[in-house]
Amino acid sequence: WKAYKKATGGDAWLITVTWADFKKLFFLQFFPRAEQERLKREYHSIRQTNTETSTEFMQHFLRLAGFLRAAAGTEEEQAKNFQWGLRRSTLNHLMCMSYTDVAQVANAARSGRRVVIGIS
């Protein structure tokens, strides 16, 4: 970091760099390509486990999406990927619906679970 800061203008550069530029540079410098690819594969194949609550699954999913940024897709694409990652018993109640973001899917999954439990 010190060498990079010195090469780009030292403290004068540091004062003028935007947070967005700093994050981008930091991400490129300290987030290896192999790790980025591993997280991308995990994101596209993510599935809720039998022991994972919907909240835990959503947190895991959003963490991966946060790392991938634009590569995670639009909000609607993320919602679709999240929806298809839910366990089968939950997914069955959401099949005919489309959602605009992950929060909508999570809320529908929770609501659907309550309805199913109430019917049982």
Contact map, one row per residue, 1 for C-alpha under 8 A:
111110000000000000000000000000000000000000000000000000000000000000000000000000000000000000000000000000000000000000000000
111111000000000000000000000000000000000000000000000000000000000000000000000000000000000000000000000000000000000000000000
111111100000000000000000000000000000000000000000000000000000000000000000000000000000000000000000000000000000000000000000
111111110000000000000000000000000000000000000000000000000000000000000000000000000000000000000000000000000000000000000000
111111111110110000000000000000000000000000000000000000000000000000000000000000000000000000000000000000000000000000000000
011111111110000000000000000000000000000000000000000000000000000000000000000000000000000000000000000000000000000000000000
001111111100000000000000000000000000000000000000000000000000000000000000000000000000000000000000000000000000000000000000
000111111100100000000000000000000000000000000000000000000000000000000000000000000000000000000000000000000000000000000000
000011111111110000000000000000000000000000000000000000000000000000000000000000000000000000000000000000000000000000000000
000011111111110000000000000000000000000000000000000000000000000000000000000000000000000000000000000000000000000000000000
000011001111111000000000000000000000000000000000000000000000000000000000000000000000000000000000000000000000000000000000
000000001111111100000000000000000000000000000000000000000000000000000000000000000000000000000000000000000000000000000000
000010011111111110000000000000000000000000000000000000000000000000000000000000000000000000000000000000000000000000000000
000010001111111110000000000000000000000000000000000000000000000000000000000000000000000000000000000000000000000000000000
000000000011111110000000000000000000000000000000000000000000000000000000000000000000000000000000000000000000000000000000
000000000001111111000000000000000000000000000000000000000000000000000000000000000000000000000000000000000000000000000000
000000000000111111101100000000000000000000000000000000000000000000000000000000000000000000000000000000000000000000000000
000000000000000111111100000000000000000000000000000000000000000000000000000000000000000000000000000000000000000000000000
000000000000000011111110000000000000000000000000000000000000000000000000000000000000000000000000000000000000000000000000
000000000000000001111111000000000000000000000000000000000000000000000000000000000000000000000000000000000000000000000000
000000000000000011111111100000000000000000000000000000000000000000000000000000000000000000000000000000000000000000000000
000000000000000011111111110000000000000000000000000000000000000000000000000000000000000000000000000000000000000000000000
000000000000000000111111111000000000000000000000000000000000000000000000000000000000000000000000000000000000000000000000
000000000000000000011111111100000000000000000000000000000000000000000000000000000000000000000000000000000000000000000000
000000000000000000001111111110000000000000000000000000000000000000000000000000000000000000000000000000000000000000000000
000000000000000000000111111111100000000000000000000000000000000000000000000000000000000000000000000000000000000000000000
000000000000000000000011111111100000000000000000000000000000000000000000000000000000000000000000000000000000000000000000
000000000000000000000001111111110000000000000000000000000000000000000000000000000000000000000000000000000000000000000000
000000000000000000000000111111110000000000000000000000000000000000000000000000000000000000000000000000000000000000000000
000000000000000000000000011111110000000000000000000000000000000000000000000000000000000000000000000000000000000000000000
000000000000000000000000011111111011000000000000000000000000000000000000000000000000000000000000000000000000000000000000
000000000000000000000000000111111111000000000000000000000000000000000000000000000000000000000000000000000000000000000000
000000000000000000000000000000111111100000000000000000000000000000000000000000000000000000000000000000000000000000000000
000000000000000000000000000000011111110000000000000000000000000000000000000000000000000000000000000000000000000000000000
000000000000000000000000000000111111111000000000000000000000000000000000000000000000000000000000000000000000000000000000
000000000000000000000000000000111111111100000000000000000000000000110000000000000000000000000000000000000000000000000000
000000000000000000000000000000001111111110000000000000000000000000000000000000000000000000000000000000000000000000000000
000000000000000000000000000000000111111111000000000000000000000000000000000000000000000000000000000000000000000000000000
000000000000000000000000000000000011111111100000000000000000000100110000000000000000000000000000000000000000000000000000
000000000000000000000000000000000001111111110000000000000000000100010011000000000000000000000000000000000000000000000000
000000000000000000000000000000000000111111111000000000000000000000000000000000000000000000000000000000000000000000000000
000000000000000000000000000000000000011111111100000000000000000100000000000000000000000000000000000000000000000000000000
000000000000000000000000000000000000001111111100000000000000100110000001000000000000000000000000000000000000000000000000
000000000000000000000000000000000000000111111100000000000000000000000000000000001000000000000000000000000000000000000000
000000000000000000000000000000000000000011111110000000000000000000000000000000000000100000000000000000000000000000000000
000000000000000000000000000000000000000001111111000000000000100000000000000000000000100000000000000000000000000000000000
000000000000000000000000000000000000000000001111100000000000000000000000000000000001111000000000000000000000000000000000
000000000000000000000000000000000000000000000111110101001000000000000000000000000000111000000000000000000000000000000000
000000000000000000000000000000000000000000000011111100000000000000000000000000000000001000000000000000000000000000000000
000000000000000000000000000000000000000000000001111100000000000000000000000000000000001000000000000000000000000000000000
000000000000000000000000000000000000000000000000111110000000000000000000000000000000000000000000000000000000000000000000
000000000000000000000000000000000000000000000001111111011000000000000000000000000000000000000000000000000000000000000000
000000000000000000000000000000000000000000000000001111111000000000000000000000000000000000000000000000000000000000000000
000000000000000000000000000000000000000000000001000111111100000000000000000000000000010000000000000000000100110000000000
000000000000000000000000000000000000000000000000000011111110000000000000000000000000000000000000000000000100000000000000
000000000000000000000000000000000000000000000000000111111111000000000000000000000000000000000000000000000000000000000000
000000000000000000000000000000000000000000000001000111111111100000000000000000000000000000000000000000000000000000000000
000000000000000000000000000000000000000000000000000001111111110000000000000000000100000000000000000001000100000000000000
000000000000000000000000000000000000000000000000000000111111111000000000000000000000000000000000000000000000000000000000
000000000000000000000000000000000000000000000000000000011111111100000000000000000000000000000000000000000000000000000000
000000000000000000000000000000000000000000100100000000001111111110000000000000000100000000000000000000000000000000000000
000000000000000000000000000000000000000000000000000000000111111111000000000000000000000000000000000000000000000000000000
000000000000000000000000000000000000000000000000000000000011111111100000000000000000000000000000000000000000000000000000
000000000000000000000000000000000000001101100000000000000001111111110000000000000000000000000000000000000000000000000000
000000000000000000000000000000000000000000100000000000000000111111111001000001000000000000000000000000000000000000000000
000000000000000000000000000000000000000000000000000000000000011111111001000000000000000000000000000000000000000000000000
000000000000000000000000000000000001001000000000000000000000001111111000000000000000000000000000000000000000000000000000
000000000000000000000000000000000001001100000000000000000000000111111111000000000000000000000000000000000000000000000000
000000000000000000000000000000000000000000000000000000000000000011111111100000000000000000000000000000000000000000000000
000000000000000000000000000000000000000000000000000000000000000000011111110000000000000000000000000000000000000000000000
000000000000000000000000000000000000000100000000000000000000000000011111100000000000000000000000000000000000000000000000
000000000000000000000000000000000000000100100000000000000000000011011111110011000000000000000000000000000000000000000000
000000000000000000000000000000000000000000000000000000000000000000001111111111000000000000000000000000000000000000000000
000000000000000000000000000000000000000000000000000000000000000000000101111111000000000000000000000000000000000000000000
000000000000000000000000000000000000000000000000000000000000000000000000111111100000000000000000000111000000000000000000
000000000000000000000000000000000000000000000000000000000000000000000000111111110000000000000000001111000000000000000000
000000000000000000000000000000000000000000000000000000000000000000000001111111111000000000000000000000000000000000000000
000000000000000000000000000000000000000000000000000000000000000010000001111111111100000000000000000011000000000000000000
000000000000000000000000000000000000000000000000000000000000000000000000001111111110000000000000001111111000000000000000
000000000000000000000000000000000000000000000000000000000000000000000000000111111111000000000000011001000000000000000000
000000000000000000000000000000000000000000010000000000000000000000000000000011111111100000000000000000000000000000000000
000000000000000000000000000000000000000000000000000000000100100000000000000001111111110000000000000001001000000000000000
000000000000000000000000000000000000000000000000000000000000000000000000000000111111110000100100000001001000000000000000
000000000000000000000000000000000000000000000010000000000000000000000000000000011111110000100000000000000000000000000000
000000000000000000000000000000000000000000001111000000000000000000000000000000001111111000000000000000000000000000000000
000000000000000000000000000000000000000000000011000001000000000000000000000000000111111101100000000000000000000000000000
000000000000000000000000000000000000000000000011110000000000000000000000000000000000111111100000000000000000000000000000
000000000000000000000000000000000000000000000000000000000000000000000000000000000000011111110000000000000000000000000000
000000000000000000000000000000000000000000000000000000000000000000000000000000000000001111111000000000000000000000000000
000000000000000000000000000000000000000000000000000000000000000000000000000000000000011111111100000000000000100110000000
000000000000000000000000000000000000000000000000000000000000000000000000000000000011011111111110000000000000100000000000
000000000000000000000000000000000000000000000000000000000000000000000000000000000000000111111110000000000000000000000000
000000000000000000000000000000000000000000000000000000000000000000000000000000000000000011111111000000000000100100000000
000000000000000000000000000000000000000000000000000000000000000000000000000000000010000001111111100000000001100100000000
000000000000000000000000000000000000000000000000000000000000000000000000000000000000000000111111100000000000000000000000
000000000000000000000000000000000000000000000000000000000000000000000000000000000000000000001111110000000000000000000000
000000000000000000000000000000000000000000000000000000000000000000000000000000000000000000000111111000000000000000000000
000000000000000000000000000000000000000000000000000000000000000000000000000000010000000000000001111100000000000000000000
000000000000000000000000000000000000000000000000000000000000000000000000000100110000000000000000111111011000000000000000
000000000000000000000000000000000000000000000000000000000000000000000000001100100000000000000000011111010000000000000000
000000000000000000000000000000000000000000000000000000000000000000000000001101100000000000000000001111111000000000000000
000000000000000000000000000000000000000000000000000000000100000000000000001101110110000000000000001111111100000000000000
000000000000000000000000000000000000000000000000000000000000000000000000000000100000000000000000000011111110000000000000
000000000000000000000000000000000000000000000000000000000000000000000000000000100000000000000000001111111111000000000000
000000000000000000000000000000000000000000000000000000000000000000000000000000100110000000000000001011111111100000000000
000000000000000000000000000000000000000000000000000001100100000000000000000000000000000000000000000001111111110000000000
000000000000000000000000000000000000000000000000000000000000000000000000000000000000000000000000000000111111111000000000
000000000000000000000000000000000000000000000000000000000000000000000000000000000000000000000100000000011111111100000000
000000000000000000000000000000000000000000000000000001000000000000000000000000000000000001101100000000001111111110000000
000000000000000000000000000000000000000000000000000001000000000000000000000000000000000000000000000000000111111111000000
000000000000000000000000000000000000000000000000000000000000000000000000000000000000000000000000000000000011111111100000
000000000000000000000000000000000000000000000000000000000000000000000000000000000000000001001100000000000001111111110000
000000000000000000000000000000000000000000000000000000000000000000000000000000000000000001000000000000000000111111111000
000000000000000000000000000000000000000000000000000000000000000000000000000000000000000000000000000000000000011111111100
000000000000000000000000000000000000000000000000000000000000000000000000000000000000000000000000000000000000001111111110
000000000000000000000000000000000000000000000000000000000000000000000000000000000000000000000000000000000000000111111111
000000000000000000000000000000000000000000000000000000000000000000000000000000000000000000000000000000000000000011111111
000000000000000000000000000000000000000000000000000000000000000000000000000000000000000000000000000000000000000001111111
000000000000000000000000000000000000000000000000000000000000000000000000000000000000000000000000000000000000000000111111
000000000000000000000000000000000000000000000000000000000000000000000000000000000000000000000000000000000000000000011111
